[in-house]
Amino acid sequence: MDTPEISPSDFLLIKDNPSYLVIDVREPGEMPEAKGFSFLKIPLSELQKSIPVLQQDQVILFCHAGVRSLIAAGILKKAYPDKSFFSLKGGILRLPPL
């Protein structure tokens, strides 16, 4: 099943909605730094070893350019088939400065 992608403009509209969990799957030290919204930092390399407990039913994942977030969404969807996962289209590179 394909992971739906969320556009940067839609992401900006819902990034502060508490019913969504936002996860950064980039590795430590990757730039640009994410600012202007709350998120969990769970690098893809860690996610592949251990699946976190997720409280929210809707999860938005992002990375640098949008590829690893699609991989992460696939991993999490297998563990949580009843939850909805979205990938930020184009990654953090596509977000305007916040």
N, C-alpha and C positions, 0 to 999 in steps of 0.2 A: 504494500500500500504506500502510495506516495505521500510525502509530508507536505502539507500546505505551506506556502511561503507567505509571509506578511510583508507588505510594502513598508518602507521607512515612514511614509506619511501616516499610515494606519498605526504603526508602532508608536509614533509620537502621541497619537490620540488615546491609546490605551495603556501606555507604559506605567502609569501610576494607579491603575485599577487594581485593587487588592485581590480580585478574583483570578488574576494572572500572576504566575511566577515567572520571573525572567532569569535565565541562566547564561552566564558567559562561559563558553567551553574552550576559550583560548588558553594556551599555556602561560605560566607565570612570566611576567616581563614583556609580553607582547604589547605593542603599541598600535593604535592610539589608546590611551587610557579611556575607559568608559566613565562618563560623568553625567549628572543631571537626572539620574533615575536609580532606583534600588535594584540590585540583582545579587544572585549567588554566583560565586566563582567556583566552578567545578570543571577543571581541564578535561578534555576528551580522554587523555591518557589515564586519568583517574576513573572516569566514568566507565571505561572499558573493563576496569578491575572490580569496581564496587558500585552497585546501583543505590542511589540515595533514596531516602523516604521522602515522598512528595505529598504535600498536603493539598495543594490546589489541583483542580481538575483541568486547568488550562495552563500550558507552559509554553513560553516563547524562549527559544534558544538563539544565541548569536555567537559569531566568531569573527574572524577578520574579514573574510570575503563571502561567507555563506555556504561553504562546502562542508566544513566540519560540523556545523550546526545541523545540517541534514543527516549526517552520520549519527550524531548524538540523538537526534529525534527518533531514528530507527531503532537504536539500542533501547531507549526508554519506552518506546511504544510496545516492544516485546515484553517488557516487564510490567507495564501498565496499559493494557489494551483498552481500558475503559476511559482513559484520559485523552485529552486533545493536545497535540504538540504542533508547534508552528516554528518555522525557521525564518529569521530576519533576512529577507531577500537582499543579497549583495553584502551582507554583513555590516559590521560597524563602519566600514569605509563609506557606506551610502548614507549614513546618518549625518544631518547637518550639525554643526557645533551646538551644544546645549548650554 
